[in-house]
Amino acid sequence: RNIVVKLEVEGRKASVEVVTPQGVRIRGKGELRLNEATQPRGLDWVGFSGADGQEFPEIAAIYLIEGAPFKVCNGGPNNPRPSEFRPGDGILADVHVFERAKD
């Protein structure tokens, strides 16, 4: 389950690059929509499309920022928003911990 995911965020815009264990690279660009009024805080991956223009479904998630790591738990495509930080069922329904890249 060690999959390398590179996430770059500038404002609301985000780009993601996933490298599978087989070495396949999957890239996408879209927007992050945050909801800080909920507990846990909500995050939606919206308007994402791949390098070939293929559109991806929206994904509801929750997030937590404690110090440097950025922790995200995705519900997966067409699944409800998770309520806790644990892996779910289906593709992309997992917990990801992002760390700031070192220069």
C-alpha positions in Angstrom: 0.0 0.0 0.0 3.0 2.3 -0.3 2.0 4.3 -3.3 3.8 7.5 -4.0 1.4 10.5 -4.4 2.6 13.9 -5.2 0.2 16.7 -4.5 0.8 20.4 -5.4 -1.7 23.0 -4.3 -1.8 26.6 -5.3 -4.8 28.4 -3.9 -7.7 26.1 -4.7 -6.0 24.6 -7.8 -4.4 21.2 -7.3 -2.4 18.7 -9.3 -1.8 15.1 -8.4 0.6 12.6 -9.6 0.2 8.9 -8.5 2.9 6.3 -9.2 1.6 2.8 -8.8 3.8 -0.1 -7.6 4.1 -1.2 -11.2 5.6 2.2 -12.1 2.5 3.6 -13.9 2.1 7.4 -13.6 -1.4 8.8 -13.3 -1.8 12.6 -13.4 -4.7 14.8 -12.8 -5.6 18.5 -12.2 -8.6 20.0 -10.5 -9.7 22.0 -7.5 -9.9 21.4 -3.7 -13.0 22.7 -1.9 -12.6 22.9 1.9 -15.2 23.1 4.6 -13.7 24.2 7.9 -17.1 24.4 9.6 -17.5 20.7 9.9 -15.8 18.3 12.3 -13.8 16.6 11.0 -13.1 19.2 8.4 -14.4 18.5 4.9 -12.6 18.4 1.6 -13.9 17.8 -1.9 -11.8 16.9 -4.9 -13.8 18.6 -7.7 -13.4 19.1 -11.4 -10.4 16.7 -11.8 -9.4 15.4 -15.1 -6.5 13.4 -16.3 -3.7 14.3 -18.8 -5.8 12.8 -21.6 -8.8 15.0 -20.6 -10.8 12.2 -19.0 -12.9 13.6 -16.2 -12.9 12.0 -12.7 -15.9 11.9 -10.4 -16.0 14.2 -7.4 -14.6 12.6 -4.2 -15.7 13.6 -0.7 -13.0 13.5 2.0 -12.1 14.7 5.4 -8.8 16.3 6.3 -6.6 17.2 9.3 -3.5 19.4 9.6 -1.5 18.8 12.7 2.0 20.4 12.3 3.7 19.5 9.0 1.7 16.4 7.8 -1.5 16.9 5.9 -3.8 13.9 6.5 -6.7 13.1 4.1 -9.2 10.3 4.2 -11.1 9.9 0.9 -14.5 8.3 0.6 -13.8 7.2 -3.0 -15.8 8.0 -6.1 -19.5 8.3 -5.6 -19.2 7.2 -1.9 -20.3 9.3 1.1 -17.8 11.5 3.0 -16.0 9.4 5.7 -16.5 10.3 9.3 -13.2 9.0 10.7 -9.7 8.5 9.5 -9.7 4.8 8.4 -9.5 3.1 5.0 -12.9 2.4 3.4 -14.2 0.1 0.7 -13.4 0.6 -3.0 -10.9 2.4 -5.1 -9.3 5.6 -3.6 -11.2 5.1 -0.3 -8.1 5.4 1.8 -6.1 7.5 4.2 -3.2 9.5 2.8 -0.5 11.4 4.8 1.2 14.1 2.8 4.5 15.6 3.9 6.1 18.8 2.6 8.7 18.1 0.1 12.3 18.8 1.2 14.3 21.2 -1.0 
